[in-house]
Amino acid sequence: MRAYTLAVLTRCTDNGILATDKEIIRWVNEKLQSARKTTHIRSFQDPVIANSIVVLDLIDAIKPGVINYDVVTKGRTEREKHENAKYALTSGRKIGASLYALPEHITEVNPKMVMTVFACLMARDYMPNVHIDKENIEIKPLSKITR
């Protein structure tokens, strides 16, 4: 999954160079800051990720207004963290990100899966109007997809 996600990100760049973890983290923090969010991450193992608020803020930074903060909890209990994570993944898919992580991956801060969440959101932000063929890792404009 990590290789697939990074391959998708490679297609997002003009030069075809693989995005590194450090570049993804930098993009996350710059995106959050440009949207005037107060959240940020230091790594894919950062404990602040567990309550999913940083993921929700990033989704809101990518597509403002999609997150209903009235349903977001502080994420203090395991149940609240789980509910926020479910909402974050659902919202990320709603805006078109190919997220295949589970809520537990976020709440337990599984670094490999957390990276895929941020990388897929990054890909979605760079390419808002594309469909990704997961079998061939080809990027096709939505206008060319036949249904």
MILOPA-5175 format. One record per residue: x, y negated, z of N, C-alpha, C, O in turn; chain; residue number from 1. Coordinates in pm, 1 decimal. Layout:
     n_east    n_north       n_up    ca_east   ca_north      ca_up     c_east    c_north       c_up     o_east    o_north       o_up   chaine   num
          X          Y          Z          X          Y          Z          X          Y          Z          X          Y          Z        A   NUM
...
This chain:
     n_east    n_north       n_up    ca_east   ca_north      ca_up     c_east    c_north       c_up     o_east    o_north       o_up   chaine   num
       82.7      119.7        0.0        0.0        0.0        0.0       86.8     -125.6        0.0       56.4     -223.9      -67.6        A     1
      193.8     -120.2       76.2      285.6     -234.4       81.2      343.4     -260.1      -57.0      349.9     -375.0     -100.9        A     2
      385.9     -154.0     -126.6      443.7     -169.3     -259.9      340.4     -227.5     -356.8      372.1     -315.5     -436.9        A     3
      217.6     -177.9     -348.7      111.2     -230.9     -433.9       89.6     -379.9     -407.8       80.4     -459.3     -501.4        A     4
       81.7     -416.7     -281.8       58.0     -555.8     -245.1      170.8     -644.9     -294.2      145.9     -752.5     -348.6        A     5
      293.4     -601.4     -275.7      406.6     -681.9     -320.9      412.1     -689.0     -473.2      453.4     -790.7     -529.1        A     6
      370.8     -582.2     -540.4      365.4     -585.0     -686.9      263.3     -687.9     -734.8      287.2     -759.3     -832.3        A     7
      151.1     -695.1     -666.8       50.3     -795.7     -701.1      107.8     -935.3     -680.9       87.5    -1023.6     -764.2        A     8
      178.8     -955.2     -571.6      239.5    -1086.2     -545.6      345.9    -1120.6     -648.6      362.0    -1237.5     -683.6        A     9
      418.5    -1021.4     -697.4      518.7    -1045.3     -800.6      452.2    -1101.8     -925.0      506.7    -1190.5     -990.6        A    10
      335.8    -1050.9     -956.8      262.4    -1099.5    -1073.6      211.3    -1242.3    -1053.8      178.0    -1310.5    -1150.7        A    11
      205.3    -1286.8     -929.6      158.4    -1422.4     -899.9      265.8    -1527.0     -925.2      235.0    -1644.7     -944.1        A    12
      390.8    -1485.0     -925.7      499.1    -1581.2     -939.8      531.2    -1603.6    -1085.8      508.3    -1516.5    -1169.7        A    13
      584.1    -1720.2    -1115.6      622.6    -1751.6    -1252.9      744.3    -1672.8    -1298.0      756.4    -1637.9    -1415.4        A    14
      835.4    -1644.3    -1204.0      959.5    -1578.0    -1240.3      957.2    -1427.4    -1216.8     1055.1    -1360.2    -1249.4        A    15
      851.0    -1372.3    -1162.4      838.6    -1228.9    -1140.5      923.9    -1174.6    -1028.0      945.6    -1053.7    -1019.4        A    16
      972.6    -1262.2     -941.7     1055.4    -1219.5     -829.1      964.8    -1180.6     -712.7      866.9    -1248.7     -682.3        A    17
      999.8    -1070.1     -648.9      921.9    -1017.4     -537.0      918.7    -1115.5     -420.6     1022.3    -1168.9     -381.0        A    18
      801.8    -1138.7     -367.0      787.4    -1225.7     -249.7      838.1    -1151.2     -126.1      807.3    -1033.6     -106.5        A    19
      914.6    -1219.3      -44.7      966.1    -1157.8       78.1      871.4    -1186.1      193.6      783.7    -1272.0      184.1        A    20
      890.2    -1112.4      303.1      810.2    -1135.5      423.4      823.2    -1280.5      468.7      724.8    -1344.3      506.1        A    21
      945.0    -1331.1      464.7      971.5    -1467.9      508.6      894.6    -1568.8      422.8      842.6    -1667.7      474.5        A    22
      887.6    -1543.9      292.7      814.1    -1634.8      203.3      663.8    -1628.5      228.4      595.2    -1730.4      220.6        A    23
      613.0    -1510.8      258.0      469.9    -1496.6      287.8      437.4    -1570.8      416.8      337.7    -1642.7      423.4        A    24
      520.3    -1554.0      518.9      498.3    -1623.0      646.5      504.9    -1773.8      626.9      423.1    -1847.9      681.5        A    25
      601.9    -1818.6      549.5      613.1    -1962.8      522.3      487.0    -2013.6      451.2      434.9    -2120.0      484.8        A    26
      438.2    -1936.8      352.8      317.4    -1977.9      281.6      198.3    -1984.8      377.7      121.0    -2080.6      374.3        A    27
      183.7    -1882.9      463.4       73.0    -1880.6      560.4       74.7    -2008.4      643.6      -26.8    -2077.0      655.4        A    28
      189.5    -2039.5      700.5      200.3    -2155.5      789.1      180.5    -2287.3      714.3      118.5    -2379.4      767.4        A    29
      232.0    -2297.4      592.8      211.5    -2418.9      513.5       65.1    -2435.6      474.4       12.0    -2546.7      475.8        A    30
        1.0    -2326.2      439.9     -141.8    -2330.9      403.7     -225.4    -2373.8      523.7     -315.4    -2456.9      510.8        A    31
     -196.0    -2317.7      639.4     -268.3    -2354.3      761.0     -244.4    -2501.4      795.7     -338.4    -2573.3      829.7        A    32
     -121.5    -2545.0      787.4      -88.3    -2683.7      819.9     -154.3    -2781.3      721.9     -203.6    -2886.4      762.7        A    33
     -155.4    -2746.4      592.5     -216.2    -2836.3      493.9     -366.8    -2848.7      514.2     -426.9    -2948.5      474.5        A    34
     -427.9    -2747.6      576.1     -571.4    -2751.4      606.0     -598.3    -2806.0      745.4     -711.3    -2802.1      793.9        A    35
     -493.7    -2856.8      809.2     -502.0    -2915.4      943.9     -549.0    -2815.4     1049.9     -621.2    -2850.4     1143.2        A    36
     -506.1    -2690.3     1032.8     -534.1    -2587.6     1133.8     -421.4    -2590.1     1236.0     -307.9    -2623.4     1201.9        A    37
     -450.7    -2555.9     1358.7     -348.0    -2557.4     1463.4     -282.0    -2420.9     1481.9     -183.2    -2409.9     1554.5        A    38
     -334.3    -2318.4     1418.5     -278.2    -2184.7     1431.3     -156.4    -2168.3     1340.0     -142.1    -2239.2     1240.4        A    39
      -70.0    -2074.8     1375.3       45.5    -2039.9     1293.5       99.1    -1904.9     1341.5       62.7    -1856.6     1448.6        A    40
      186.6    -1845.1     1259.6      248.5    -1718.8     1298.7      401.0    -1730.0     1287.9      453.9    -1808.6     1209.3        A    41
      469.3    -1649.8     1368.5      615.6    -1644.7     1363.4      663.1    -1521.9     1286.5      770.8    -1523.2     1226.9        A    42
      583.1    -1416.6     1288.2      617.3    -1291.8     1219.3      489.0    -1211.7     1203.4      382.4    -1252.5     1249.6        A    43
      500.9    -1096.5     1137.1      384.6    -1008.6     1123.7      361.5     -926.9     1250.0      269.1     -845.7     1255.5        A    44
      445.1     -947.9     1351.6      428.7     -881.8     1481.1      384.8     -980.8     1588.4      378.1     -946.1     1706.3        A    45
      355.6    -1101.4     1548.6      319.2    -1207.0     1643.6      189.4    -1168.4     1715.5       88.9    -1141.1     1649.8        A    46
      189.8    -1165.7     1848.4       70.0    -1126.7     1923.9      -51.3    -1216.9     1899.5     -164.1    -1174.0     1923.6        A    47
      -31.8    -1339.5     1852.8     -146.8    -1427.7     1828.0     -236.5    -1374.2     1717.2     -351.6    -1416.2     1705.4        A    48
     -186.1    -1283.5     1637.0     -264.7    -1226.2     1527.3     -377.9    -1138.8     1580.5     -480.7    -1124.4     1514.3        A    49
     -361.0    -1081.1     1697.5     -455.6     -983.0     1752.5     -598.6    -1033.3     1763.8     -691.9     -954.2     1749.6        A    50
     -619.0    -1162.4     1788.8     -756.7    -1211.8     1801.6     -815.8    -1255.0     1667.4     -931.4    -1297.1     1662.4        A    51
     -739.5    -1245.5     1559.1     -782.7    -1271.7     1420.5     -812.1    -1417.4     1389.0     -849.3    -1448.7     1276.0        A    52
     -797.0    -1505.5     1483.3     -829.8    -1646.4     1456.6     -738.1    -1704.7     1349.7     -782.7    -1784.2     1267.0        A    53
     -612.2    -1666.7     1350.1     -520.9    -1716.9     1246.8     -563.1    -1666.7     1108.0     -549.6    -1739.6     1009.8        A    54
     -613.1    -1545.2     1099.1     -661.1    -1491.7      971.2     -786.8    -1566.6      926.7     -800.7    -1602.9      809.9        A    55
     -877.3    -1589.0     1020.7     -999.5    -1663.5      989.8     -966.7    -1806.7      946.2    -1025.8    -1857.7      851.0        A    56
     -873.4    -1870.8     1015.1     -832.1    -2006.1      976.5     -770.4    -2007.1      836.6     -793.4    -2099.9      759.1        A    57
     -692.4    -1904.0      804.4     -631.3    -1897.2      671.9     -737.2    -1880.9      563.3     -729.1    -1944.7      458.3        A    58
     -834.7    -1797.0      587.9     -944.0    -1779.4      491.8    -1017.1    -1912.1      473.8    -1050.3    -1949.4      361.3        A    59
    -1042.1    -1982.6      581.7    -1108.2    -2112.8      574.2    -1020.5    -2214.6      500.8    -1072.7    -2303.0      432.8        A    60
     -889.5    -2203.4      513.6     -798.9    -2293.4      441.8     -800.5    -2264.6      291.7     -787.1    -2355.7      210.0        A    61
     -816.9    -2137.7      256.5     -821.4    -2099.3      115.3     -953.9    -2140.7       52.5     -957.0    -2194.8      -58.0        A    62
    -1061.4    -2115.2      122.7    -1195.7    -2149.1       73.0    -1273.0    -2214.0      186.7    -1342.8    -2146.1      262.0        A    63
    -1260.3    -2345.5      198.9    -1325.6    -2417.0      309.7    -1476.4    -2392.1      316.2    -1546.6    -2390.7      215.0        A    64
    -1522.5    -2372.8      438.7    -1665.3    -2356.2      461.9    -1713.4    -2213.0      464.3    -1827.7    -2187.4      502.1        A    65
    -1629.3    -2118.9      424.9    -1674.4    -1979.4      420.9    -1682.3    -1918.1      560.8    -1759.8    -1825.0      582.7        A    66
    -1604.3    -1968.3      654.5    -1605.6    -1916.0      791.1    -1705.1    -1993.9      875.9    -1700.5    -2116.6      883.5        A    67
    -1794.7    -1919.7      939.3    -1889.5    -1978.1     1032.5    -1828.4    -1963.8     1172.1    -1838.2    -1858.6     1235.2        A    68
    -1765.8    -2070.9     1218.3    -1696.1    -2064.8     1346.6    -1791.1    -2047.4     1464.9    -1745.4    -2021.7     1576.2        A    69
    -1921.7    -2060.6     1443.7    -2017.6    -2035.8     1551.8    -2019.7    -1888.9     1592.7    -2058.0    -1856.9     1705.3        A    70
    -1978.8    -1798.8     1502.4    -1980.3    -1655.5     1534.3    -1842.0    -1603.4     1575.5    -1827.9    -1486.6     1611.6        A    71
    -1741.2    -1689.2     1570.2    -1605.4    -1650.0     1608.2    -1590.3    -1663.8     1759.4    -1627.6    -1765.6     1817.8        A    72
    -1535.0    -1559.7     1821.7    -1513.6    -1562.9     1966.8    -1370.1    -1605.4     1996.5    -1289.1    -1621.6     1905.3        A    73
    -1340.2    -1623.0     2122.7    -1203.3    -1656.9     2165.1    -1110.0    -1536.9     2150.6     -988.0    -1553.1     2150.0        A    74
    -1166.4    -1417.3     2139.1    -1085.5    -1298.0     2123.1    -1009.8    -1258.5     2248.4     -895.1    -1214.2     2241.6        A    75
    -1073.3    -1274.7     2360.3    -1007.4    -1242.6     2488.1    -1019.6    -1094.4     2523.4     -927.2    -1036.6     2580.5        A    76
    -1132.1    -1033.2     2490.0    -1151.2     -891.3     2519.7    -1126.1     -809.7     2392.9    -1122.8     -863.3     2282.2        A    77
    -1108.7     -679.6     2411.7    -1087.3     -591.8     2295.9    -1208.8     -595.8     2201.8    -1194.1     -593.5     2079.6        A    78
    -1327.1     -601.8     2260.3    -1449.4     -606.8     2178.3    -1453.7     -735.4     2095.3    -1486.3     -731.5     1976.6        A    79
    -1421.1     -848.4     2156.9    -1419.4     -975.9     2084.8    -1313.9     -975.0     1974.4    -1338.3    -1024.3     1864.3        A    80
    -1198.1     -919.4     2004.0    -1092.7     -909.9     1902.2    -1139.9     -826.2     1784.4    -1118.2     -861.8     1668.6        A    81
    -1204.8     -714.1     1815.4    -1254.2     -624.7     1710.1    -1359.9     -694.6     1623.8    -1356.7     -684.5     1501.1        A    82
    -1452.1     -764.3     1687.3    -1556.3     -835.6     1612.8    -1495.8     -943.8     1522.9    -1536.9     -959.1     1407.9        A    83
    -1398.9    -1018.3     1574.9    -1331.9    -1120.4     1493.2    -1259.4    -1056.6     1374.7    -1263.5    -1109.1     1263.4        A    84
    -1193.0     -943.6     1399.0    -1119.0     -875.9     1292.7    -1214.2     -826.4     1183.5    -1185.0     -840.4     1064.8        A    85
    -1327.4     -768.7     1223.3    -1426.5     -724.8     1125.0    -1475.1     -842.8     1042.0    -1486.8     -833.3      919.9        A    86
    -1503.3     -953.7     1108.8    -1551.1    -1073.8     1040.2    -1443.3    -1128.3      945.7    -1474.4    -1170.8      834.5        A    87
    -1318.6    -1127.4      989.0    -1208.6    -1177.1      906.1    -1193.8    -1092.2      779.5    -1181.1    -1146.4      669.7        A    88
    -1195.6     -961.1      794.2    -1180.0     -874.4      677.4    -1297.9     -886.8      582.1    -1280.0     -891.0      460.4        A    89
    -1417.7     -892.7      637.3    -1536.4     -910.6      553.7    -1530.6    -1044.0      479.4    -1561.5    -1051.1      360.4        A    90
    -1491.2    -1148.2      549.6    -1483.0    -1281.4      488.4    -1374.0    -1287.0      382.1    -1391.6    -1350.0      277.8        A    91
    -1262.1    -1221.5      408.6    -1154.8    -1216.4      309.5    -1199.8    -1146.2      183.0    -1169.4    -1191.1       72.5        A    92
    -1272.0    -1036.4      198.2    -1325.4     -965.7       80.8    -1429.4    -1051.9        9.3    -1438.1    -1051.9     -113.5        A    93
    -1506.9    -1124.4       87.3    -1610.8    -1211.0       30.5    -1551.6    -1316.8      -62.6    -1613.5    -1353.4     -162.5        A    94
    -1431.8    -1365.9      -29.8    -1370.1    -1467.6     -116.5    -1288.3    -1405.5     -229.6    -1228.2    -1477.1     -309.7        A    95
    -1286.4    -1272.0     -235.9    -1221.3    -1205.0     -347.4    -1086.1    -1143.6     -320.6    -1019.6    -1099.5     -414.3        A    96
    -1043.1    -1139.1     -195.9     -915.6    -1075.5     -163.7     -933.2     -923.9     -157.3    -1033.5     -875.3     -105.0        A    97
     -838.2     -850.8     -209.1     -842.3     -704.1     -205.9     -782.3     -655.9      -74.9     -666.1     -615.8      -69.2        A    98
     -862.8     -660.4       29.8     -815.5     -621.5      162.7     -854.9     -477.9      192.0     -972.3     -441.8      182.8        A    99
     -756.8     -396.1      227.2     -783.9     -256.8      258.3     -742.1     -222.0      400.4     -738.6     -104.6      437.0        A   100
     -710.9     -321.7      479.6     -677.4     -300.6      620.5     -805.1     -274.1      699.7     -915.5     -305.8      655.4        A   101
     -787.6     -216.4      815.4     -898.5     -192.8      908.1     -889.3     -293.4     1022.7     -781.9     -348.2     1047.5        A   102
     -999.3     -318.6     1092.6     -994.0     -411.1     1206.5     -885.6     -373.6     1307.6     -821.2     -461.2     1365.1        A   103
     -865.7     -243.8     1329.0     -764.6     -197.8     1424.4     -623.6     -240.2     1384.1     -538.9     -264.6     1469.9        A   104
     -598.8     -248.8     1254.5     -467.0     -291.0     1208.1     -435.9     -433.5     1254.1     -321.4     -466.9     1284.7        A   105
     -539.2     -515.9     1258.4     -519.6     -654.2     1302.3     -513.9     -659.8     1454.6     -422.5     -720.2     1510.8        A   106
     -609.4     -598.3     1521.0     -614.8     -608.5     1667.4     -493.6     -544.4     1735.0     -451.4     -588.1     1842.1        A   107
     -438.4     -441.2     1672.4     -319.5     -376.6     1727.2     -190.9     -438.6     1671.9      -80.7     -398.1     1709.0        A   108
     -206.0     -536.6     1583.5      -96.1     -607.0     1517.4        2.1     -507.2     1455.2      121.2     -506.2     1486.4        A   109
      -51.7     -424.3     1367.0       29.9     -331.3     1288.6      102.4     -414.9     1183.1       38.4     -461.3     1088.7        A   110
      234.6     -435.9     1195.7      304.4     -532.0     1110.1      295.2     -503.1      960.8      285.0     -596.3      881.1        A   111
      298.6     -376.9      921.6      291.1     -344.8      778.5      153.6     -379.7      721.7      142.5     -436.6      613.1        A   112
       50.1     -345.1      796.3      -84.6     -372.9      747.4     -119.3     -521.3      759.5     -189.8     -575.8      674.6        A   113
      -70.3     -585.7      864.0      -91.1     -730.1      878.5      -27.6     -802.8      760.7      -84.9     -897.8      707.6        A   114
       92.2     -757.4      719.7      157.4     -817.5      603.7       69.6     -804.7      480.3       58.6     -899.1      402.1        A   115
        6.3     -687.7      461.8      -77.9     -670.7      342.9     -197.6     -765.7      345.7     -239.8     -815.6      241.4        A   116
     -252.4     -790.7      464.6     -365.2     -883.8      476.2     -322.3    -1022.8      430.2     -388.5    -1084.7      346.9        A   117
     -211.0    -1071.5      485.1     -164.6    -1204.9      448.0     -121.2    -1210.7      301.6     -146.7    -1310.0      233.3        A   118
      -56.0    -1105.3      253.2      -11.7    -1103.1      113.6     -130.8    -1102.6       17.3     -128.0    -1170.6      -85.2        A   119
     -234.5    -1026.5       49.9     -352.8    -1023.7      -37.6     -427.0    -1156.7      -34.3     -482.6    -1199.0     -135.6        A   120
     -428.5    -1222.5       79.9     -488.5    -1356.1       86.6     -404.1    -1455.9        6.8     -458.0    -1545.6      -58.1        A   121
     -272.9    -1439.9       12.0     -183.8    -1524.9      -66.5     -208.8    -1504.1     -215.9     -217.5    -1600.5     -292.0        A   122
     -220.3    -1378.2     -257.0     -249.0    -1347.9     -397.6     -382.1    -1408.3     -439.7     -394.1    -1463.6     -548.9        A   123
     -481.2    -1397.6     -353.3     -613.1    -1454.8     -383.1     -604.7    -1606.0     -399.6     -670.7    -1663.4     -486.2        A   124
     -523.7    -1670.1     -316.8     -510.0    -1815.0     -325.0     -438.8    -1856.4     -453.1     -476.4    -1955.8     -515.3        A   125
     -338.0    -1782.5     -492.5     -264.3    -1815.5     -614.7     -344.5    -1787.0     -740.1     -328.2    -1854.7     -841.7        A   126
     -431.4    -1686.6     -733.4     -504.7    -1645.5     -852.1     -652.8    -1633.2     -820.2     -704.2    -1522.0     -808.3        A   127
     -721.8    -1744.9     -806.2     -860.1    -1738.2     -759.8     -959.3    -1678.0     -858.3    -1067.3    -1635.5     -817.1        A   128
     -926.8    -1673.2     -985.6    -1024.4    -1626.8    -1084.3     -977.1    -1504.0    -1159.2     -990.1    -1496.7    -1281.4        A   129
     -922.1    -1407.1    -1087.0     -874.8    -1286.5    -1152.7     -935.2    -1163.0    -1089.0     -981.6    -1164.7     -975.0        A   130
     -932.9    -1056.4    -1166.1     -970.7     -924.2    -1117.2     -844.8     -839.7    -1121.6     -771.1     -845.2    -1220.0        A   131
     -818.3     -761.6    -1017.9     -698.4     -679.6    -1013.3     -737.8     -533.8    -1033.2     -815.4     -477.7     -955.7        A   132
     -682.5     -472.9    -1139.4     -702.8     -332.0    -1167.0     -605.7     -255.4    -1077.8     -486.0     -252.2    -1106.4        A   133
     -654.8     -193.7     -970.1     -569.1     -132.2     -869.0     -494.6       -9.5     -921.0     -389.1       24.6     -867.5        A   134
     -546.1       57.2    -1022.8     -476.7      174.6    -1073.4     -355.5      136.7    -1157.2     -253.0      204.7    -1151.2        A   135
     -365.0       31.6    -1233.7     -256.8       -5.8    -1323.7     -182.5     -131.1    -1279.8      -87.0     -172.5    -1345.6        A   136
     -224.8     -191.4    -1170.3     -167.9     -316.4    -1120.2     -158.6     -418.2    -1233.7      -56.0     -483.7    -1252.7        A   137
     -267.2     -429.6    -1307.5     -276.1     -530.4    -1412.3     -370.4     -638.6    -1366.0     -469.2     -611.8    -1297.6        A   138
     -339.8     -759.6    -1403.1     -424.0     -871.1    -1365.3     -499.2     -915.5    -1489.1     -438.8     -950.1    -1590.6        A   139
     -630.1     -914.5    -1480.4     -713.1     -948.9    -1594.7     -803.5    -1066.6    -1557.3     -868.2    -1063.4    -1452.6        A   140
     -809.0    -1170.1    -1641.1     -901.7    -1279.8    -1612.3    -1044.4    -1227.3    -1606.7    -1082.0    -1138.5    -1683.2        A   141
    -1122.8    -1282.3    -1516.3    -1261.0    -1236.5    -1501.1    -1340.2    -1247.7    -1629.6    -1427.7    -1164.9    -1654.6        A   142
    -1312.3    -1347.2    -1711.4    -1388.3    -1366.6    -1834.7    -1368.1    -1251.3    -1934.1    -1449.4    -1235.0    -2025.0        A   143
    -1262.7    -1171.7    -1919.3    -1235.0    -1062.7    -2012.8    -1282.0     -928.0    -1962.2    -1266.5     -827.7    -2031.7        A   144
    -1338.2     -923.3    -1845.0    -1383.7     -795.9    -1790.2    -1521.8     -766.6    -1844.3    -1610.8     -851.6    -1841.0        A   145
    -1538.8     -645.8    -1893.9    -1670.3     -605.1    -1940.3    -1737.1     -523.9    -1832.3    -1672.2     -446.4    -1762.0        A   146
    -1863.9     -541.4    -1819.6    -1936.5     -468.8    -1713.9    -2029.0     -368.5    -1774.2    -2098.8     -297.5    -1701.7        A   147
